[in-house]
Amino acid sequence: MFTGLSAFPLTRAAQAGNTQHANALSETLEPLWALYREYGGSLRVVATIAELTGKVSEPCLPQPLQTLQGDARNKVAAMIEALELS
């Protein structure tokens, strides 16, 4: 499936015109897309993922931007575990 948070397989399938495979890969990432929709885009979600997986130190965003906290951060942590992204 996906190693880390790599969208390369998805991108390659789409570029190759393999719509069925690209859609299947995208569907696998639906929990991530749902968080993007819920929290207004990818920046804060991806930054939170980077912090939770130890890829960056906290805080990783410049002020006044902040990663997700509280219940939102817990949702991201659950998604990381569900998609085996850690």
Secondary structure, 3 states (H helix, E strand, C coil): CCCCCCCHHHHHHHHCCCHHHHHHHHHHCHHHHHHHHHCCCCHHHHHHHHHHCCCCCCCCCCCCCCCCCHHHHHHHHHHHHHCCCC
